[in-house]
């Protein structure tokens, strides 16, 4: 059997084992995506999106599988034909020019992360090949990076991104705050466990060795995951106490008060604190942060305040910034779109459209080039008119 065909059937059969509804069809027109949750998230469909969402249509090329009596969609039938025409034969399923990148993107972006793990396991059982290694050998560049990220458990991807940020001067206050401040407590614990497993060191130890001052204290506090949960009880006295504490914490050696309040109080409480702070002082809390702090500590605190006010808007701003760079920041685009695709991406898209007057989908179409363009658009899901 042609190795491309072998690879194709294996991935096709693996996909069939993931029998839950797909995340949502990649849309070139209007559409919507699955439900989402998260701080600052909106509910419902953003303006301009209708309520249609169809699963990806099977390719017209199926194979009967002894282990699965029903006909299965031949995910990469085009890949097999292309390889056969080019005369690719031999024992290795590692593919080059015969790879059907569109089919790979369709499979991996239209299933949840959990389903992708099932697909990878089924592929291993059917072909005796590691799906991740096979795709790494077949792909390159940014598309390879996206595929690797899609096939990794979320905790491992977060751990890798956090490690890179801590080791890369100038990124800790950006990516570090993004990951440590926007993951749920269980997600954060899984990330820290994966960090220790993969790098043989606690994340807290790397934070201590790679950062300093207020930024170090802030990241360490976020890594503890000690933020209070929302109790639905409004504590007006505590809000007033926090406002007064922040107003008075403008002298030397008072940075710890800012770190304590912004990393331990729940976001709903902090939004009230921010509002009361502005009424008491006549300016936003961020204005004080810009005057009171400098450098990486200032950037980290401003990012944290943005997460607290509106998480979806925070990510919309980050995506917009990534697209405005001379060369798009593909790493940031990949990380955000993948990590938020199953939570609040719909809200992020709505905030992006509202603030910048242009949809995220169209912005990606205009800015992104190369093989990874299709994958990023598929993760974005749809146009917001």
Secondary structure, 3 states (H helix, E strand, C coil): CCHHHHHHHHHHHHHHHCCCCCCCCCCCCECCCCCCCCCCCCCCCCCCCCCCCCCCCCCCCEEEECCEEEEEECCCHHHHHHHHHHCCCCCCCCCCCCCCHHHHHHHHHCCCHHHHHHHHHHHHHHHCCCHHHHHHHHCCHHHHHHHHHHHCCHHHHHHHHHHHHHHCCCCHHHHHHHHHHHCCHHHHHHHHHHHHHHHCCCHHHHHHHHCCHHHHHHHHHHHCCCCCCCCCCCCHHHHHHHHHHHHHCCCCCCHHHHHHHHHHCCHHHHHHHHHHHHHHHCCCHHHHHHHHCCHHHHHHHHHHHHHHHCHHHHHHHHHHHHHHCCCCCHHHHHHHHHHHCCCCHHHHHHHHHHHHCCCHHHHHHHHCCCCHHHHHHHHHCCECC
